[in-house]
Amino acid sequence: MSDFDYLLDLPGKGRERRWLRERLETLSVREGITLSAAVQRTQPRDMEQAINCLQSLDSYTMRLNAGSYAALGQGYLLNDTAMPMDAFPFVDLTALGQRYEDKHPGLFVGNCYVQYPKEAPAPAYHRGGPLPEDSDWGVKLKLASPAVPEGVWLRLPGQDFCGDESSTEETLVLQELWVKRWDECGLLDARCVLPQIENLPAQYDSVANLIYDGSNLGYVLAEHGQGAPGFMEKYTAALALEGCHDLRLALDISQNLGCYDWLPCDGPEGFAAKHLRDAGVPDGLIHSGGIDLNSYGQHLLDELGYLPAAGDGGYIRRNSQEFTYQYSTPTPEQSGMSMQ
């Protein structure tokens, strides 16, 4: 954050400053490199522009191991063309890198080349409106090594970089930490986008396993149940129903949402009115004031085994479908127990 703390001194409101401080606190290695390129291209004049700059970082493209024109040209040849290897000695790699820059304007930052987006991203925030959510991730990890004891942040799921298929955000972090394997790293901090998941460092004794599960959670949230309507509401309600605070169990619940019945209704009154309407009762009688819809709706929900989902305006219950465990280990009470 120290490289960008000047953004907190830009003109702006207190809530914008708090948003920026929190966002910059966990800026990942990739985001830091991209932000360096973004602010050198267009320096934000106020906090509104700084927030939009941070929200646009995923629209930039990065090439790893491309810190010079020659390296950029070589990476382009290796990963984007079918140039035979015996022709490489006859290629002016520097000129090729310069040509690449002409077609894909960007900036060298350290050992990376950051390409600017082809079109300016649409602003995600306008002053006076709601602040944007930083939610397109699953887990953020602060990892340290003997060479970098202060640590750096990894945002999961990591991005694949332009060009070499082996170039990923995880690769960039390993390089930044001067290590080759995750077991050479220590975990300083870990955060999950799901507020229910608590104390991640205590849940894992392997950084590699945490990275694997954190990436999977990010993919689950990005897919939104392969586009299923109301996925996040149902998933959040299922996590609350199970009292889930464990990342592994959260992943299992995401794979077993068919084990839960979800009613996105507006309280007992709305449920009772729909039930009566489906039974053929006319709307005039339903809304005559002669029926205690609230009590009747609660009676129906209790009979069906539904429980309210706090804050979601819906109801959820477990059904009889078998719950399969892939990530977590069931407790003795859960083993062999079907959903009821």
Phi and psi in degrees as GROMACS dihedral restraints (atoms count N, CA, C in turn):
[ dihedral_restraints ]
;  ai    aj    ak    al  type     phi  dphi    fc
    3     4     5     6     1   -57.5    20    10
    4     5     6     7     1   -29.7    20    10
    6     7     8     9     1   -69.7    20    10
    7     8     9    10     1   -18.6    20    10
    9    10    11    12     1  -124.6    20    10
   10    11    12    13     1    14.5    20    10
   12    13    14    15     1   -67.3    20    10
   13    14    15    16     1   -14.2    20    10
   15    16    17    18     1   -65.0    20    10
   16    17    18    19     1   -21.2    20    10
   18    19    20    21     1   -64.2    20    10
   19    20    21    22     1   -26.4    20    10
   21    22    23    24     1   -74.6    20    10
   22    23    24    25     1   -13.1    20    10
   24    25    26    27     1   -96.6    20    10
   25    26    27    28     1    -0.1    20    10
   27    28    29    30     1   -70.2    20    10
   28    29    30    31     1   158.5    20    10
   30    31    32    33     1   -59.8    20    10
   31    32    33    34     1   134.5    20    10
   33    34    35    36     1   175.1    20    10
   34    35    36    37     1  -178.7    20    10
   36    37    38    39     1   -97.2    20    10
   37    38    39    40     1   162.8    20    10
   39    40    41    42     1   -59.5    20    10
   40    41    42    43     1   -39.9    20    10
   42    43    44    45     1   -68.9    20    10
   43    44    45    46     1   -31.8    20    10
   45    46    47    48     1   -69.5    20    10
   46    47    48    49     1   -39.3    20    10
   48    49    50    51     1   -64.3    20    10
   49    50    51    52     1   -42.0    20    10
   51    52    53    54     1   -63.5    20    10
   52    53    54    55     1   -41.6    20    10
   54    55    56    57     1   -60.9    20    10
   55    56    57    58     1   -47.2    20    10
   57    58    59    60     1   -63.1    20    10
   58    59    60    61     1   -43.1    20    10
   60    61    62    63     1   -61.2    20    10
   61    62    63    64     1   -45.4    20    10
   63    64    65    66     1   -65.8    20    10
   64    65    66    67     1   -39.9    20    10
   66    67    68    69     1   -68.2    20    10
   67    68    69    70     1   -43.0    20    10
   69    70    71    72     1   -71.0    20    10
   70    71    72    73     1   -24.2    20    10
   72    73    74    75     1   -61.7    20    10
   73    74    75    76     1   -31.5    20    10
   75    76    77    78     1  -118.1    20    10
   76    77    78    79     1    31.2    20    10
   78    79    80    81     1   -62.9    20    10
   79    80    81    82     1   125.1    20    10
   81    82    83    84     1   -77.5    20    10
   82    83    84    85     1   168.6    20    10
   84    85    86    87     1   -57.4    20    10
   85    86    87    88     1   -49.0    20    10
   87    88    89    90     1   -60.6    20    10
   88    89    90    91     1   -43.9    20    10
   90    91    92    93     1   -64.8    20    10
   91    92    93    94     1   -37.8    20    10
   93    94    95    96     1   -64.2    20    10
   94    95    96    97     1   -42.5    20    10
   96    97    98    99     1   -65.4    20    10
   97    98    99   100     1   -44.0    20    10
   99   100   101   102     1   -65.5    20    10
  100   101   102   103     1   -40.8    20    10
  102   103   104   105     1   -64.0    20    10
  103   104   105   106     1   -36.3    20    10
  105   106   107   108     1   -57.9    20    10
  106   107   108   109     1   -44.8    20    10
  108   109   110   111     1   -67.1    20    10
  109   110   111   112     1   -40.2    20    10
  111   112   113   114     1   -65.1    20    10
  112   113   114   115     1   -44.3    20    10
  114   115   116   117     1   -76.4    20    10
  115   116   117   118     1   -24.2    20    10
  117   118   119   120     1   -74.1    20    10
  118   119   120   121     1   -27.2    20    10
  120   121   122   123     1   -74.2    20    10
  121   122   123   124     1   -48.7    20    10
  123   124   125   126     1  -140.5    20    10
  124   125   126   127     1   108.7    20    10
  126   127   128   129     1   -74.2    20    10
  127   128   129   130     1   121.8    20    10
  129   130   131   132     1   -61.2    20    10
  130   131   132   133     1   139.6    20    10
  132   133   134   135     1   -96.4    20    10
  133   134   135   136     1   -19.5    20    10
  135   136   137   138     1  -151.4    20    10
  136   137   138   139     1   177.8    20    10
  138   139   140   141     1   -68.5    20    10
  139   140   141   142     1   -30.2    20    10
  141   142   143   144     1   -59.1    20    10
  142   143   144   145     1   -46.6    20    10
  144   145   146   147     1   -67.9    20    10
  145   146   147   148     1   -35.5    20    10
  147   148   149   150     1   -64.3    20    10
  148   149   150   151     1   -40.7    20    10
  150   151   152   153     1   -63.9    20    10
  151   152   153   154     1   -44.8    20    10
  153   154   155   156     1   -65.1    20    10
  154   155   156   157     1   -33.6    20    10
  156   157   158   159     1   -63.2    20    10
  157   158   159   160     1   -45.1    20    10
  159   160   161   162     1   -65.6    20    10
  160   161   162   163     1   -36.5    20    10
  162   163   164   165     1   -73.8    20    10
  163   164   165   166     1   -11.4    20    10
  165   166   167   168     1  -100.5    20    10
  166   167   168   169     1     3.4    20    10
  168   169   170   171     1   -62.1    20    10
  169   170   171   172     1   -31.4    20    10
  171   172   173   174     1   -71.3    20    10
  172   173   174   175     1   -10.9    20    10
  174   175   176   177     1   -85.5    20    10
  175   176   177   178     1    -6.6    20    10
  177   178   179   180     1   -89.2    20    10
  178   179   180   181     1   148.6    20    10
  180   181   182   183     1  -110.0    20    10
  181   182   183   184     1   139.5    20    10
  183   184   185   186     1  -122.3    20    10
  184   185   186   187     1   140.1    20    10
  186   187   188   189     1  -112.7    20    10
  187   188   189   190     1   124.7    20    10
  189   190   191   192     1   -87.7    20    10
  190   191   192   193     1   152.8    20    10
  192   193   194   195     1    56.2    20    10
  193   194   195   196     1    44.5    20    10
  195   196   197   198     1  -139.0    20    10
  196   197   198   199     1    55.6    20    10
  198   199   200   201     1   -88.5    20    10
  199   200   201   202     1     7.1    20    10
  201   202   203   204     1  -149.5    20    10
  202   203   204   205     1   167.0    20    10
  204   205   206   207     1   -61.6    20    10
  205   206   207   208     1   -40.2    20    10
  207   208   209   210     1   -64.4    20    10
  208   209   210   211     1   -44.1    20    10
  210   211   212   213     1   -66.3    20    10
  211   212   213   214     1   -36.7    20    10
  213   214   215   216     1   -65.2    20    10
  214   215   216   217     1   -43.5    20    10
  216   217   218   219     1   -64.5    20    10
  217   218   219   220     1   -40.5    20    10
  219   220   221   222     1   -65.8    20    10
  220   221   222   223     1   -42.6    20    10
  222   223   224   225     1   -61.7    20    10
  223   224   225   226     1   -39.5    20    10
  225   226   227   228     1   -62.8    20    10
  226   227   228   229     1   -45.2    20    10
  228   229   230   231     1   -61.9    20    10
  229   230   231   232     1   -45.8    20    10
  231   232   233   234     1   -66.6    20    10
  232   233   234   235     1   -39.0    20    10
  234   235   236   237     1  -109.0    20    10
  235   236   237   238     1   -15.5    20    10
  237   238   239   240     1  -122.6    20    10
  238   239   240   241     1     0.3    20    10
  240   241   242   243     1  -134.5    20    10
  241   242   243   244     1   169.5    20    10
  243   244   245   246     1  -103.7    20    10
  244   245   246   247     1    27.2    20    10
  246   247   248   249     1   -59.8    20    10
  247   248   249   250     1   125.2    20    10
  249   250   251   252     1   -64.8    20    10
  250   251   252   253     1   145.4    20    10
  252   253   254   255     1   -61.7    20    10
  253   254   255   256     1   -31.5    20    10
  255   256   257   258     1   -72.7    20    10
  256   257   258   259     1    -7.4    20    10
  258   259   260   261     1   -92.2    20    10
  259   260   261   262     1   -13.2    20    10
  261   262   263   264     1   -56.4    20    10
  262   263   264   265     1   -42.7    20    10
  264   265   266   267     1   -61.7    20    10
  265   266   267   268     1   -14.6    20    10
  267   268   269   270     1  -101.1    20    10
  268   269   270   271     1     5.0    20    10
  270   271   272   273     1  -101.3    20    10
  271   272   273   274     1   134.4    20    10
  273   274   275   276     1   -82.6    20    10
  274   275   276   277     1    93.8    20    10
  276   277   278   279     1   -63.1    20    10
  277   278   279   280     1   -37.5    20    10
  279   280   281   282     1   -63.4    20    10
  280   281   282   283     1   -45.7    20    10
  282   283   284   285     1   -63.5    20    10
  283   284   285   286     1   -38.1    20    10
  285   286   287   288     1   -65.7    20    10
  286   287   288   289     1   -40.8    20    10
  288   289   290   291     1   -62.8    20    10
  289   290   291   292     1   -40.0    20    10
  291   292   293   294     1   -65.1    20    10
  292   293   294   295     1   -37.4    20    10
  294   295   296   297     1   -66.0    20    10
  295   296   297   298     1   -39.5    20    10
  297   298   299   300     1   -61.6    20    10
  298   299   300   301     1   -43.3    20    10
  300   301   302   303     1   -61.9    20    10
  301   302   303   304     1   -38.5    20    10
  303   304   305   306     1   -60.1    20    10
  304   305   306   307     1   -38.5    20    10
  306   307   308   309     1   -84.7    20    10
  307   308   309   310     1   -26.8    20    10
  309   310   311   312     1  -131.7    20    10
  310   311   312   313     1    77.9    20    10
  312   313   314   315     1   -55.9    20    10
  313   314   315   316     1   141.7    20    10
  315   316   317   318     1  -171.8    20    10
  316   317   318   319     1  -159.2    20    10
  318   319   320   321     1  -145.6    20    10
  319   320   321   322     1   139.5    20    10
  321   322   323   324     1   -79.2    20    10
  322   323   324   325     1   127.7    20    10
  324   325   326   327     1  -131.9    20    10
  325   326   327   328     1   107.6    20    10
  327   328   329   330     1    61.7    20    10
  328   329   330   331     1  -126.1    20    10
  330   331   332   333     1   -95.4    20    10
  331   332   333   334     1    19.7    20    10
  333   334   335   336     1  -127.1    20    10
  334   335   336   337     1   157.7    20    10
  336   337   338   339     1  -117.9    20    10
  337   338   339   340     1   121.4    20    10
  339   340   341   342     1  -104.3    20    10
  340   341   342   343     1   116.0    20    10
  342   343   344   345     1   -87.1    20    10
  343   344   345   346     1   135.5    20    10
  345   346   347   348     1   -73.8    20    10
  346   347   348   349     1   150.9    20    10
  348   349   350   351     1   -63.4    20    10
  349   350   351   352     1   148.7    20    10
  351   352   353   354     1   -64.4    20    10
  352   353   354   355     1   -34.6    20    10
  354   355   356   357     1  -127.9    20    10
  355   356   357   358     1   147.7    20    10
  357   358   359   360     1   -63.3    20    10
  358   359   360   361     1   127.3    20    10
  360   361   362   363     1   -62.1    20    10
  361   362   363   364     1   145.8    20    10
  363   364   365   366     1   -67.5    20    10
  364   365   366   367     1   139.1    20    10
  366   367   368   369     1   -59.5    20    10
  367   368   369   370     1   135.3    20    10
  369   370   371   372     1   -91.3    20    10
  370   371   372   373     1   -12.6    20    10
  372   373   374   375     1  -142.1    20    10
  373   374   375   376     1   137.7    20    10
  375   376   377   378     1  -125.8    20    10
  376   377   378   379     1   133.5    20    10
  378   379   380   381     1   -53.7    20    10
  379   380   381   382     1   134.7    20    10
  381   382   383   384     1    97.4    20    10
  382   383   384   385     1   -21.4    20    10
  384   385   386   387     1   -90.4    20    10
  385   386   387   388     1   179.0    20    10
  387   388   389   390     1   -67.3    20    10
  388   389   390   391     1   143.2    20    10
  390   391   392   393     1   -69.8    20    10
  391   392   393   394     1   143.7    20    10
  393   394   395   396     1   -68.8    20    10
  394   395   396   397     1   153.9    20    10
  396   397   398   399     1   -90.4    20    10
  397   398   399   400     1   134.9    20    10
  399   400   401   402     1   -93.7    20    10
  400   401   402   403     1    87.4    20    10
  402   403   404   405     1  -134.5    20    10
  403   404   405   406     1     5.1    20    10
  405   406   407   408     1   -88.5    20    10
  406   407   408   409     1    51.6    20    10
  408   409   410   411     1  -152.8    20    10
  409   410   411   412     1   168.2    20    10
  411   412   413   414     1  -109.4    20    10
  412   413   414   415     1   -51.4    20    10
  414   415   416   417     1  -141.0    20    10
  415   416   417   418     1   143.6    20    10
  417   418   419   420     1  -117.5    20    10
  418   419   420   421     1   131.8    20    10
  420   421   422   423     1  -122.4    20    10
  421   422   423   424     1   136.8    20    10
  423   424   425   426     1  -103.9    20    10
  424   425   426   427     1   113.6    20    10
  426   427   428   429     1  -113.6    20    10
  427   428   429   430     1   144.3    20    10
  429   430   431   432     1  -127.6    20    10
  430   431   432   433     1   163.6    20    10
  432   433   434   435     1  -144.9    20    10
  433   434   435   436     1   168.2    20    10
  435   436   437   438     1   -57.0    20    10
  436   437   438   439     1   -33.7    20    10
  438   439   440   441     1   -78.0    20    10
  439   440   441   442     1   -27.6    20    10
  441   442   443   444     1  -131.6    20    10
  442   443   444   445     1    73.1    20    10
  444   445   446   447     1   -67.4    20    10
  445   446   447   448     1   -22.1    20    10
  447   448   449   450     1   -73.8    20    10
  448   449   450   451     1   -19.4    20    10
  450   451   452   453     1    85.0    20    10
  451   452   453   454     1   161.3    20    10
  453   454   455   456     1  -137.0    20    10
  454   455   456   457     1   161.7    20    10
  456   457   458   459     1   -99.2    20    10
  457   458   459   460     1   139.9    20    10
  459   460   461   462     1  -117.4    20    10
  460   461   462   463     1   128.3    20    10
  462   463   464   465     1  -103.6    20    10
  463   464   465   466     1   125.3    20    10
  465   466   467   468     1  -115.1    20    10
  466   467   468   469     1   142.0    20    10
  468   469   470   471     1   -75.0    20    10
  469   470   471   472     1   143.6    20    10
  471   472   473   474     1   -73.0    20    10
  472   473   474   475     1   157.6    20    10
  474   475   476   477     1   -91.9    20    10
  475   476   477   478     1   148.5    20    10
  477   478   479   480     1   -84.9    20    10
  478   479   480   481     1   136.3    20    10
  480   481   482   483     1   -88.8    20    10
  481   482   483   484     1   162.9    20    10
  483   484   485   486     1   -64.1    20    10
  484   485   486   487     1   135.5    20    10
  486   487   488   489     1    98.7    20    10
  487   488   489   490     1  -115.2    20    10
  489   490   491   492     1   -58.5    20    10
  490   491   492   493     1   124.0    20    10
  492   493   494   495     1   -64.5    20    10
  493   494   495   496     1   -22.2    20    10
  495   496   497   498     1   -84.8    20    10
  496   497   498   499     1    -4.1    20    10
  498   499   500   501     1   -89.1    20    10
  499   500   501   502     1   109.3    20    10
  501   502   503   504     1  -130.8    20    10
  502   503   504   505     1   170.6    20    10
  504   505   506   507     1   -61.1    20    10
  505   506   507   508     1   -35.8    20    10
  507   508   509   510     1   -62.9    20    10
  508   509   510   511     1   -39.6    20    10
  510   511   512   513     1   -60.0    20    10
  511   512   513   514     1   -42.0    20    10
  513   514   515   516     1   -61.6    20    10
  514   515   516   517     1   -42.0    20    10
  516   517   518   519     1   -67.6    20    10
  517   518   519   520     1   -41.3    20    10
  519   520   521   522     1   -59.0    20    10
  520   521   522   523     1   -42.1    20    10
  522   523   524   525     1   -64.3    20    10
  523   524   525   526     1   -41.8    20    10
  525   526   527   528     1   -63.7    20    10
  526   527   528   529     1   -32.8    20    10
  528   529   530   531     1   -88.6    20    10
  529   530   531   532     1    -4.4    20    10
  531   532   533   534     1    58.9    20    10
  532   533   534   535     1    44.3    20    10
  534   535   536   537     1  -133.2    20    10
  535   536   537   538     1   167.3    20    10
  537   538   539   540     1  -111.8    20    10
  538   539   540   541     1   -19.1    20    10
  540   541   542   543     1  -135.4    20    10
  541   542   543   544     1   152.0    20    10
  543   544   545   546     1   -67.6    20    10
  544   545   546   547     1   -26.2    20    10
  546   547   548   549     1   -72.4    20    10
  547   548   549   550     1    -4.5    20    10
  549   550   551   552     1   -90.1    20    10
  550   551   552   553     1    -1.3    20    10
  552   553   554   555     1  -105.9    20    10
  553   554   555   556     1   151.9    20    10
  555   556   557   558     1  -108.9    20    10
  556   557   558   559     1   151.0    20    10
  558   559   560   561     1   -99.1    20    10
  559   560   561   562     1   114.9    20    10
  561   562   563   564     1   -91.2    20    10
  562   563   564   565     1   -34.0    20    10
  564   565   566   567     1  -158.5    20    10
  565   566   567   568     1   153.6    20    10
  567   568   569   570     1  -150.4    20    10
  568   569   570   571     1   135.4    20    10
  570   571   572   573     1  -133.2    20    10
  571   572   573   574     1   145.1    20    10
  573   574   575   576     1  -118.0    20    10
  574   575   576   577     1   141.5    20    10
  576   577   578   579     1   -68.3    20    10
  577   578   579   580     1   -22.0    20    10
  579   580   581   582     1   -85.7    20    10
  580   581   582   583     1   114.6    20    10
  582   583   584   585     1   -62.9    20    10
  583   584   585   586     1   -19.8    20    10
  585   586   587   588     1   -69.3    20    10
  586   587   588   589     1   -26.5    20    10
  588   589   590   591     1   -81.6    20    10
  589   590   591   592     1   118.8    20    10
  591   592   593   594     1  -118.2    20    10
  592   593   594   595     1   148.6    20    10
  594   595   596   597     1    52.0    20    10
  595   596   597   598     1    56.6    20    10
  597   598   599   600     1   -57.2    20    10
  598   599   600   601     1   -41.3    20    10
  600   601   602   603     1   -56.8    20    10
  601   602   603   604     1   -31.3    20    10
  603   604   605   606     1   -77.9    20    10
  604   605   606   607     1   -14.7    20    10
  606   607   608   609     1   -85.7    20    10
  607   608   609   610     1   -15.6    20    10
  609   610   611   612     1  -133.4    20    10
  610   611   612   613     1   138.7    20    10
  612   613   614   615     1  -107.8    20    10
  613   614   615   616     1     6.9    20    10
  615   616   617   618     1  -132.1    20    10
  616   617   618   619     1   120.3    20    10
  618   619   620   621     1   -62.2    20    10
  619   620   621   622     1   -39.8    20    10
  621   622   623   624     1   -60.8    20    10
  622   623   624   625     1   -41.8    20    10
  624   625   626   627     1   -66.9    20    10
  625   626   627   628     1   -37.9    20    10
  627   628   629   630     1   -66.4    20    10
  628   629   630   631     1   -40.2    20    10
  630   631   632   633     1   -62.7    20    10
  631   632   633   634     1   -41.9    20    10
  633   634   635   636     1   -62.3    20    10
  634   635   636   637     1   -48.2    20    10
  636   637   638   639     1   -70.9    20    10
  637   638   639   640     1   -37.1    20    10
  639   640   641   642     1   -63.2    20    10
  640   641   642   643     1   -39.6    20    10
  642   643   644   645     1   -64.1    20    10
  643   644   645   646     1   -43.1    20    10
  645   646   647   648     1   -62.0    20    10
  646   647   648   649     1   -39.9    20    10
  648   649   650   651     1   -62.8    20    10
  649   650   651   652     1   -42.1    20    10
  651   652   653   654     1   -59.2    20    10
  652   653   654   655     1   -41.5    20    10
  654   655   656   657     1   -66.8    20    10
  655   656   657   658     1   -39.7    20    10
  657   658   659   660     1   -59.2    20    10
  658   659   660   661     1   -47.4    20    10
  660   661   662   663     1   -68.6    20    10
  661   662   663   664     1   -35.7    20    10
  663   664   665   666     1   -67.4    20    10
  664   665   666   667     1   -35.7    20    10
  666   667   668   669     1   -78.5    20    10
  667   668   669   670     1   -20.1    20    10
  669   670   671   672     1    50.0    20    10
  670   671   672   673     1    50.8    20    10
  672   673   674   675     1    60.6    20    10
  673   674   675   676     1    38.3    20    10
  675   676   677   678     1    55.3    20    10
  676   677   678   679     1    40.2    20    10
  678   679   680   681     1    84.5    20    10
  679   680   681   682     1    11.9    20    10
  681   682   683   684     1   -64.7    20    10
  682   683   684   685     1   131.4    20    10
  684   685   686   687     1   -63.8    20    10
  685   686   687   688     1   138.8    20    10
  687   688   689   690     1    70.4    20    10
  688   689   690   691     1    18.7    20    10
  690   691   692   693     1   -56.9    20    10
  691   692   693   694     1   -50.2    20    10
  693   694   695   696     1   -66.4    20    10
  694   695   696   697     1   -37.0    20    10
  696   697   698   699     1   -64.4    20    10
  697   698   699   700     1   -44.9    20    10
  699   700   701   702     1   -66.9    20    10
  700   701   702   703     1   -42.0    20    10
  702   703   704   705     1   -63.2    20    10
  703   704   705   706     1   -45.0    20    10
  705   706   707   708     1   -62.2    20    10
  706   707   708   709     1   -40.9    20    10
  708   709   710   711     1   -66.1    20    10
  709   710   711   712     1   -37.9    20    10
  711   712   713   714     1   -67.1    20    10
  712   713   714   715     1   -39.6    20    10
  714   715   716   717     1   -60.2    20    10
  715   716   717   718     1   -43.2    20    10
  717   718   719   720     1   -67.6    20    10
  718   719   720   721     1   -40.5    20    10
  720   721   722   723     1   -60.2    20    10
  721   722   723   724     1   -39.2    20    10
  723   724   725   726     1   -86.2    20    10
  724   725   726   727     1    -2.0    20    10
  726   727   728   729     1    59.2    20    10
  727   728   729   730     1    41.2    20    10
  729   730   731   732     1   -80.7    20    10
  730   731   732   733     1   125.7    20    10
  732   733   734   735     1  -126.8    20    10
  733   734   735   736     1     7.1    20    10
  735   736   737   738     1  -113.1    20    10
  736   737   738   739     1   132.8    20    10
  738   739   740   741     1   -63.0    20    10
  739   740   741   742     1   -41.1    20    10
  741   742   743   744     1   -62.9    20    10
  742   743   744   745     1   -43.7    20    10
  744   745   746   747     1   -66.5    20    10
  745   746   747   748     1   -36.4    20    10
  747   748   749   750     1   -60.7    20    10
  748   749   750   751     1   -39.0    20    10
  750   751   752   753     1   -66.5    20    10
  751   752   753   754     1   -41.3    20    10
  753   754   755   756     1   -63.7    20    10
  754   755   756   757     1   -41.1    20    10
  756   757   758   759     1   -62.0    20    10
  757   758   759   760     1   -38.8    20    10
  759   760   761   762     1   -62.6    20    10
  760   761   762   763     1   -28.8    20    10
  762   763   764   765     1   -88.7    20    10
  763   764   765   766     1    -5.4    20    10
  765   766   767   768     1  -126.2    20    10
  766   767   768   769     1    31.1    20    10
  768   769   770   771     1   -66.0    20    10
  769   770   771   772     1   -17.4    20    10
  771   772   773   774     1   -66.7    20    10
  772   773   774   775     1   -13.2    20    10
  774   775   776   777     1   -81.7    20    10
  775   776   777   778     1     1.4    20    10
  777   778   779   780     1  -125.8    20    10
  778   779   780   781     1   137.0    20    10
  780   781   782   783     1   -99.1    20    10
  781   782   783   784     1   131.0    20    10
  783   784   785   786     1  -124.1    20    10
  784   785   786   787     1   128.2    20    10
  786   787   788   789     1  -116.3    20    10
  787   788   789   790     1   103.6    20    10
  789   790   791   792     1   -84.3    20    10
  790   791   792   793     1    73.6    20    10
  792   793   794   795     1  -114.5    20    10
  793   794   795   796     1   165.3    20    10
  795   796   797   798     1   -91.1    20    10
  796   797   798   799     1    65.6    20    10
  798   799   800   801     1    78.3    20    10
  799   800   801   802     1   175.8    20    10
  801   802   803   804     1   -58.1    20    10
  802   803   804   805     1   -37.1    20    10
  804   805   806   807     1   -61.4    20    10
  805   806   807   808     1   -46.8    20    10
  807   808   809   810     1   -63.3    20    10
  808   809   810   811     1   -38.4    20    10
  810   811   812   813     1   -66.7    20    10
  811   812   813   814     1   -42.7    20    10
  813   814   815   816     1   -63.9    20    10
  814   815   816   817     1   -43.3    20    10
  816   817   818   819     1   -62.7    20    10
  817   818   819   820     1   -41.9    20    10
  819   820   821   822     1   -65.4    20    10
  820   821   822   823     1   -41.8    20    10
  822   823   824   825     1   -61.3    20    10
  823   824   825   826     1   -44.2    20    10
  825   826   827   828     1   -67.9    20    10
  826   827   828   829     1   -40.0    20    10
  828   829   830   831     1   -62.7    20    10
  829   830   831   832     1   -42.7    20    10
  831   832   833   834     1   -65.1    20    10
  832   833   834   835     1   -26.5    20    10
  834   835   836   837     1   -82.4    20    10
  835   836   837   838     1    -4.8    20    10
  837   838   839   840     1    99.5    20    10
  838   839   840   841     1     5.7    20    10
  840   841   842   843     1   -74.4    20    10
  841   842   843   844     1   131.6    20    10
  843   844   845   846     1   -67.7    20    10
  844   845   846   847     1   149.5    20    10
  846   847   848   849     1   -59.8    20    10
  847   848   849   850     1   -34.9    20    10
  849   850   851   852     1   -58.1    20    10
  850   851   852   853     1   -42.1    20    10
  852   853   854   855     1   -73.4    20    10
  853   854   855   856     1   -39.6    20    10
  855   856   857   858     1   -58.7    20    10
  856   857   858   859     1   -41.6    20    10
  858   859   860   861     1  -104.6    20    10
  859   860   861   862     1    24.0    20    10
  861   862   863   864     1   -75.4    20    10
  862   863   864   865     1   -17.4    20    10
  864   865   866   867     1    92.4    20    10
  865   866   867   868     1    -4.6    20    10
  867   868   869   870     1   -88.8    20    10
  868   869   870   871     1    -6.3    20    10
  870   871   872   873     1  -114.9    20    10
  871   872   873   874     1   128.3    20    10
  873   874   875   876     1   -78.7    20    10
  874   875   876   877     1    84.0    20    10
  876   877   878   879     1   -62.8    20    10
  877   878   879   880     1   -36.0    20    10
  879   880   881   882     1   -64.1    20    10
  880   881   882   883     1   -48.8    20    10
  882   883   884   885     1   -67.9    20    10
  883   884   885   886     1   -40.5    20    10
  885   886   887   888     1   -65.2    20    10
  886   887   888   889     1   -42.1    20    10
  888   889   890   891     1   -62.7    20    10
  889   890   891   892     1   -42.3    20    10
  891   892   893   894     1   -64.5    20    10
  892   893   894   895     1   -37.8    20    10
  894   895   896   897     1   -60.8    20    10
  895   896   897   898     1   -44.9    20    10
  897   898   899   900     1   -62.8    20    10
  898   899   900   901     1   -45.5    20    10
  900   901   902   903     1   -63.7    20    10
  901   902   903   904     1   -40.3    20    10
  903   904   905   906     1   -64.6    20    10
  904   905   906   907     1   -41.9    20    10
  906   907   908   909     1   -62.4    20    10
  907   908   909   910     1   -35.7    20    10
  909   910   911   912     1   -86.1    20    10
  910   911   912   913     1    -4.9    20    10
  912   913   914   915     1    82.0    20    10
  913   914   915   916     1    19.1    20    10
  915   916   917   918     1   -85.2    20    10
  916   917   918   919     1   144.6    20    10
  918   919   920   921     1  -119.2    20    10
  919   920   921   922     1   146.5    20    10
  921   922   923   924     1   -69.4    20    10
  922   923   924   925     1   141.3    20    10
  924   925   926   927     1   -96.8    20    10
  925   926   927   928     1   111.0    20    10
  927   928   929   930     1   -55.1    20    10
  928   929   930   931     1   125.1    20    10
  930   931   932   933     1    78.6    20    10
  931   932   933   934     1    -4.2    20    10
  933   934   935   936     1  -105.5    20    10
  934   935   936   937     1    -7.2    20    10
  936   937   938   939     1    64.9    20    10
  937   938   939   940     1    30.2    20    10
  939   940   941   942     1  -144.4    20    10
  940   941   942   943     1  -178.1    20    10
  942   943   944   945     1  -134.7    20    10
  943   944   945   946     1   148.9    20    10
  945   946   947   948     1  -140.3    20    10
  946   947   948   949     1   151.6    20    10
  948   949   950   951     1  -149.3    20    10
  949   950   951   952     1   158.7    20    10
  951   952   953   954     1   -86.0    20    10
  952   953   954   955     1   141.3    20    10
  954   955   956   957     1  -109.2    20    10
  955   956   957   958     1  -169.9    20    10
  957   958   959   960     1   -89.0    20    10
  958   959   960   961     1     0.7    20    10
  960   961   962   963     1   -64.6    20    10
  961   962   963   964     1   141.2    20    10
  963   964   965   966     1   -69.9    20    10
  964   965   966   967     1   134.0    20    10
  966   967   968   969     1   -93.4    20    10
  967   968   969   970     1   123.9    20    10
  969   970   971   972     1  -104.8    20    10
  970   971   972   973     1   138.7    20    10
  972   973   974   975     1  -104.6    20    10
  973   974   975   976     1   120.4    20    10
  975   976   977   978     1  -113.5    20    10
  976   977   978   979     1   -35.6    20    10
  978   979   980   981     1  -105.0    20    10
  979   980   981   982     1   -43.5    20    10
  981   982   983   984     1   -99.6    20    10
  982   983   984   985     1   167.6    20    10
  984   985   986   987     1  -106.4    20    10
  985   986   987   988     1   122.5    20    10
  987   988   989   990     1   -67.0    20    10
  988   989   990   991     1   148.2    20    10
  990   991   992   993     1   -71.7    20    10
  991   992   993   994     1   164.8    20    10
  993   994   995   996     1   -55.2    20    10
  994   995   996   997     1   -34.4    20    10
  996   997   998   999     1   -69.7    20    10
  997   998   999  1000     1   -32.6    20    10
  999  1000  1001  1002     1   -80.2    20    10
 1000  1001  1002  1003     1   -29.3    20    10
 1002  1003  1004  1005     1   -61.7    20    10
 1003  1004  1005  1006     1   124.7    20    10
 1005  1006  1007  1008     1    75.4    20    10
 1006  1007  1008  1009     1     4.6    20    10
 1008  1009  1010  1011     1   -96.4    20    10
 1009  1010  1011  1012     1   126.2    20    10
 1011  1012  1013  1014     1   -86.7    20    10
 1012  1013  1014  1015     1   160.8    20    10
 1014  1015  1016  1017     1   -71.0    20    10
 1015  1016  1017  1018     1   135.3    20    10
